[in-house]
Amino acid sequence: MFRYYVCTLLLILLSCHVQADTGFRQLTLHSQSTRPLNVTIWYPSYSTGQPETAGENAAFYGESVRRDAVPQPEAHPLILLSHGYGGSWRNLNWLAVALVKQGYIVAAPDHPGTTTQNRDPSAAKQLWLRPQDINQLLDALLVNAEWAGKVDSKRIAAIGHSLGGWTVMELVGAQFSSSLFIDDCQHHPLFADCKLIETLGINSTPHQALLDAPRINSRIKAAVSLDLGLARGFTPTSLTNINVPVLVLSAEQDSVELPASLESGYLAQHIPPRWVHFSPIIGATHFSFMQRCKPAAAALIDKYSPGDGIVCSDQGSRSREAIHQEIIARVTVFLAASLNLPAGETRSASVH
């Protein structure tokens, strides 16, 4: 299917539809009383609602949105986002707004236990609930069109960064094996994901049956993995059996703690070639997939959390904005082809 990429991209670039405003809504899902889920939704809207810059703070740039704007009435394809360990909806805010301009509804949960505002250790150890968070959000969006408009239920995809990449791969058929991952970490004790075995409950015997169970959701028709982690715990057989399109984007070079060749490269090695498209992003580090940093952000972050200023580090050959533009272009073409979107339903990719 990827042979259609060039043609699809040309059709997108030739499209001249007027871009919709980006509606923005935040709410909490309480259907699982023990795990309330804070969610953020971006959607095509009319020019209503309070304009603001969402996700802006002293360290990071935000994106222009209209809070609680009226959704457009027609059905739109849906993209579900999953953030990395310790992250939040803000990390992929830039991508969400770009996709709304393509005509998508985009939605993201903040995964309890592994999000910025909720580091509860017991919730973090329930790693198998991360895919369920996505499912819960999907279920809610399908029956609450007033939030973001009607979802085209036949055109649903998921995108995740880092641990979020692991999360969305579970939903398209990748199956985790706790023992496989623990054994692999015996050879790679310095890898960042191996250092999370205890934190994420991977070595908890009572949890392993739940963590190792299949989590596939047949409603999700495509997935995008952005420099994922924990990939080496997916069984090769489960990856071989994936039969939906998967776009795997990674950092340009291996890092000491999260080598792309053994994470994203592992997916590319085992997913059938007809379903996978793998590409390193030139100039990108693991953190280049996050939001854009302000000029003094690294020093500011290090002041309050020493060492964490690394999230503003790229490899230096390109700006993070340029990296984002390439990712947006690649994701746009992939989604249009994978979800079989006619050119008239897409819009030119532009964020800033």
SULBEL-V692618 format. One record per residue. N is the residue number from 1. RES is the residue in three letters. SS is DSSP state (alpha for helix, beta for strand, coil for the rest). PHI is phi in degrees with one decimal (NA if undefined). BURIAL is 1 if it has 9 or more other C-alpha atoms within 8 Angstrom, else 0. Layout:
BEGIN
N RES SS PHI BURIAL
N RES SS PHI BURIAL
END
This chain:
BEGIN
1 MET coil NA 0
2 PHE alpha -73.0 0
3 ARG alpha -67.5 0
4 TYR alpha -87.4 0
5 TYR alpha -56.0 1
6 VAL alpha -63.0 0
7 CYS alpha -62.1 0
8 THR alpha -63.2 1
9 LEU alpha -62.0 1
10 LEU alpha -62.4 0
11 LEU alpha -63.9 1
12 ILE alpha -64.2 1
13 LEU alpha -66.8 1
14 LEU alpha -82.6 0
15 SER coil -68.1 1
16 CYS coil -131.4 0
17 HIS coil -71.1 0
18 VAL coil -71.9 0
19 GLN coil -73.6 0
20 ALA coil -78.6 1
21 ASP beta -71.1 1
22 THR beta -97.8 1
23 GLY beta -75.5 1
24 PHE beta -147.2 1
25 ARG beta -141.3 1
26 GLN beta -128.4 0
27 LEU beta -156.0 0
28 THR beta -121.9 0
29 LEU beta -92.4 1
30 HIS coil -116.8 0
31 SER coil -64.2 0
32 GLN coil -108.7 0
33 SER coil -61.3 0
34 THR coil -84.1 0
35 ARG coil -141.9 0
36 PRO coil -57.3 1
37 LEU beta -118.6 1
38 ASN beta -79.0 1
39 VAL beta -129.6 1
40 THR beta -124.3 1
41 ILE beta -129.3 1
42 TRP beta -114.8 1
43 TYR beta -159.8 1
44 PRO beta -64.9 1
45 SER beta -143.9 1
46 TYR coil -86.9 1
47 SER coil -78.8 0
48 THR coil -128.7 0
49 GLY coil 88.1 1
50 GLN beta -82.2 0
51 PRO beta -70.9 0
52 GLU beta -159.5 0
53 THR beta -105.3 1
54 ALA beta -80.9 0
55 GLY coil 84.4 1
56 GLU coil -79.1 1
57 ASN coil -153.3 0
58 ALA coil -64.2 0
59 ALA coil -101.9 1
60 PHE beta -124.5 1
61 TYR coil -76.8 1
62 GLY coil -108.2 1
63 GLU beta -132.5 1
64 SER beta -76.7 1
65 VAL beta -143.0 1
66 ARG beta -121.8 1
67 ARG beta -66.7 1
68 ASP coil 57.3 1
69 ALA coil -66.8 1
70 VAL coil -72.7 1
71 PRO beta -69.8 1
72 GLN coil -67.8 1
73 PRO coil -78.4 0
74 GLU coil -72.9 0
75 ALA coil -70.5 0
76 HIS beta -128.8 1
77 PRO beta -65.4 1
78 LEU beta -118.3 1
79 ILE beta -118.4 1
80 LEU beta -104.3 1
81 LEU beta -109.0 1
82 SER beta -130.8 1
83 HIS coil -82.1 1
84 GLY coil -83.0 1
85 TYR coil -60.7 1
86 GLY coil 78.1 0
87 GLY beta -97.8 1
88 SER coil -164.6 1
89 TRP alpha -58.4 1
90 ARG alpha -63.1 0
91 ASN alpha -63.0 1
92 LEU alpha -112.9 1
93 ASN alpha -55.5 1
94 TRP alpha -60.8 1
95 LEU alpha -74.4 1
96 ALA alpha -59.8 1
97 VAL alpha -63.9 1
98 ALA alpha -61.8 1
99 LEU alpha -72.6 1
100 VAL alpha -60.3 1
101 LYS coil -68.0 1
102 GLN coil -88.7 1
103 GLY coil 105.4 1
104 TYR coil -98.2 1
105 ILE beta -86.8 1
106 VAL beta -129.7 1
107 ALA beta -143.4 1
108 ALA beta -142.1 1
109 PRO beta -90.1 1
110 ASP coil -94.3 1
111 HIS coil -70.0 1
112 PRO coil -55.6 1
113 GLY coil 91.8 1
114 THR coil -125.4 1
115 THR beta -117.0 1
116 THR coil -54.8 0
117 GLN coil -91.0 0
118 ASN beta -144.9 0
119 ARG coil -108.6 1
120 ASP coil -55.9 1
121 PRO alpha -60.3 0
122 SER alpha -68.0 0
123 ALA alpha -70.5 1
124 ALA alpha -61.8 1
125 LYS coil -75.3 1
126 GLN coil -96.4 1
127 LEU coil -60.8 1
128 TRP coil -65.1 0
129 LEU alpha -81.9 0
130 ARG alpha -58.5 1
131 PRO alpha -59.1 1
132 GLN alpha -65.9 0
133 ASP alpha -58.4 1
134 ILE alpha -64.1 1
135 ASN alpha -62.5 1
136 GLN alpha -62.2 0
137 LEU alpha -65.2 1
138 LEU alpha -60.6 1
139 ASP alpha -56.3 0
140 ALA alpha -67.4 0
141 LEU alpha -67.4 1
142 LEU alpha -69.4 1
143 VAL alpha -114.4 0
144 ASN coil -129.5 0
145 ALA alpha -63.5 1
146 GLU alpha -67.6 0
147 TRP alpha -72.7 0
148 ALA alpha -142.3 1
149 GLY coil 99.1 1
150 LYS coil -77.2 1
151 VAL beta -90.8 1
152 ASP beta -76.5 1
153 SER beta -67.8 1
154 LYS beta -92.8 0
155 ARG beta -131.6 1
156 ILE beta -128.5 1
157 ALA beta -135.9 1
158 ALA beta -132.4 1
159 ILE beta -130.6 1
160 GLY beta -142.8 1
161 HIS beta -110.9 1
162 SER coil 60.7 1
163 LEU alpha -63.9 1
164 GLY alpha -67.1 1
165 GLY alpha -63.4 1
166 TRP alpha -58.3 1
167 THR alpha -60.9 1
168 VAL alpha -72.9 1
169 MET alpha -66.5 1
170 GLU alpha -57.7 1
171 LEU alpha -74.5 1
172 VAL coil -109.6 1
173 GLY coil 120.2 1
174 ALA coil -68.9 1
175 GLN coil -118.7 1
176 PHE beta -82.2 1
177 SER coil -126.2 1
178 SER alpha -57.8 1
179 SER alpha -66.2 0
180 LEU alpha -61.6 1
181 PHE alpha -68.3 1
182 ILE alpha -62.2 1
183 ASP alpha -62.6 0
184 ASP alpha -62.8 1
185 CYS alpha -69.6 1
186 GLN coil -62.4 0
187 HIS coil -94.3 0
188 HIS coil -134.5 0
189 PRO coil -65.5 0
190 LEU coil -89.1 0
191 PHE coil -66.4 1
192 ALA coil -60.2 0
193 ASP coil -70.8 1
194 CYS alpha -66.5 1
195 LYS alpha -71.9 1
196 LEU alpha -100.9 0
197 ILE coil -56.0 1
198 GLU coil -71.6 1
199 THR coil -59.4 1
200 LEU coil -91.7 1
201 GLY coil 72.5 1
202 ILE coil -66.0 1
203 ASN coil -95.9 1
204 SER coil -84.9 0
205 THR alpha -55.4 0
206 PRO alpha -62.8 0
207 HIS alpha -91.9 1
208 GLN alpha -64.3 1
209 ALA alpha -64.2 0
210 LEU alpha -68.9 0
211 LEU alpha -67.5 1
212 ASP coil -87.5 1
213 ALA coil -74.4 0
214 PRO coil -66.2 1
215 ARG coil -127.4 1
216 ILE coil -62.7 1
217 ASN coil -124.0 1
218 SER coil -67.5 0
219 ARG coil -75.3 0
220 ILE coil -88.5 1
221 LYS coil -97.3 1
222 ALA beta -164.0 1
223 ALA beta -140.5 1
224 VAL beta -125.2 1
225 SER beta -106.1 1
226 LEU beta -109.3 1
227 ASP coil 48.4 1
228 LEU coil -70.3 1
229 GLY coil -121.6 1
230 LEU coil 65.7 1
231 ALA alpha -61.1 1
232 ARG alpha -69.3 1
233 GLY alpha -88.9 1
234 PHE beta -74.9 1
235 THR coil -71.1 1
236 PRO alpha -55.8 0
237 THR alpha -62.8 0
238 SER alpha -65.8 1
239 LEU alpha -67.0 1
240 THR alpha -63.0 1
241 ASN coil -88.2 1
242 ILE coil -63.2 1
243 ASN coil -134.3 0
244 VAL coil -128.5 1
245 PRO beta -64.8 1
246 VAL beta -132.1 1
247 LEU beta -100.9 1
248 VAL beta -113.2 1
249 LEU beta -111.5 1
250 SER beta -132.7 1
251 ALA beta -62.4 1
252 GLU coil -63.3 1
253 GLN coil -126.0 1
254 ASP coil -63.9 1
255 SER coil -106.0 0
256 VAL coil -64.4 0
257 GLU coil -92.3 0
258 LEU coil -145.1 1
259 PRO coil -69.5 1
260 ALA alpha -60.0 1
261 SER alpha -66.2 0
262 LEU alpha -102.3 1
263 GLU coil -115.4 1
264 SER alpha -61.3 1
265 GLY alpha -62.6 1
266 TYR alpha -64.6 1
267 LEU alpha -62.2 1
268 ALA alpha -62.0 1
269 GLN alpha -69.9 0
270 HIS alpha -107.2 1
271 ILE coil -71.0 1
272 PRO coil -54.4 1
273 PRO coil -54.7 0
274 ARG coil -68.0 0
275 TRP coil -109.3 1
276 VAL beta -113.9 1
277 HIS beta -129.6 1
278 PHE beta -115.3 1
279 SER beta -153.2 0
280 PRO beta -72.6 1
281 ILE beta -100.5 1
282 ILE coil -60.1 1
283 GLY coil 84.9 1
284 ALA coil -92.2 1
285 THR coil -104.6 1
286 HIS alpha -59.1 1
287 PHE alpha -91.0 1
288 SER alpha -66.2 1
289 PHE alpha -82.7 1
290 MET coil -86.2 0
291 GLN coil -66.7 1
292 ARG coil -74.6 1
293 CYS beta -89.2 1
294 LYS coil -76.8 1
295 PRO coil -53.7 0
296 ALA coil -99.6 0
297 ALA alpha -64.1 1
298 ALA alpha -59.1 1
299 ALA alpha -65.5 0
300 LEU alpha -64.3 1
301 ILE alpha -65.2 1
302 ASP alpha -63.3 1
303 LYS alpha -61.8 0
304 TYR alpha -98.1 0
305 SER coil -144.5 0
306 PRO coil -50.6 0
307 GLY coil 96.7 0
308 ASP alpha -79.9 1
309 GLY alpha -61.8 1
310 ILE alpha -61.3 0
311 VAL alpha -63.9 1
312 CYS alpha -97.0 1
313 SER coil -91.7 1
314 ASP coil -116.0 1
315 GLN coil -81.2 0
316 GLY coil 96.7 0
317 SER coil -78.1 0
318 ARG coil -145.7 1
319 SER coil -73.1 0
320 ARG alpha -64.7 1
321 GLU alpha -62.3 0
322 ALA alpha -66.0 0
323 ILE alpha -62.0 1
324 HIS alpha -60.7 1
325 GLN alpha -62.9 1
326 GLU alpha -66.6 1
327 ILE alpha -61.1 1
328 ILE alpha -58.7 1
329 ALA alpha -62.6 1
330 ARG alpha -67.0 0
331 VAL alpha -65.9 1
332 THR alpha -57.3 1
333 VAL alpha -65.2 1
334 PHE alpha -60.3 1
335 LEU alpha -65.0 1
336 ALA alpha -60.7 1
337 ALA alpha -72.3 1
338 SER alpha -70.5 1
339 LEU coil -96.7 1
340 ASN coil 54.4 0
341 LEU coil -84.7 1
342 PRO coil -60.4 0
343 ALA alpha -58.1 1
344 GLY alpha -66.9 0
345 GLU alpha -95.7 0
346 THR coil -116.3 1
347 ARG coil -135.8 1
348 SER coil -61.7 1
349 ALA coil -79.6 1
350 SER coil -156.0 0
351 VAL coil -113.4 0
352 HIS coil -110.5 0
END
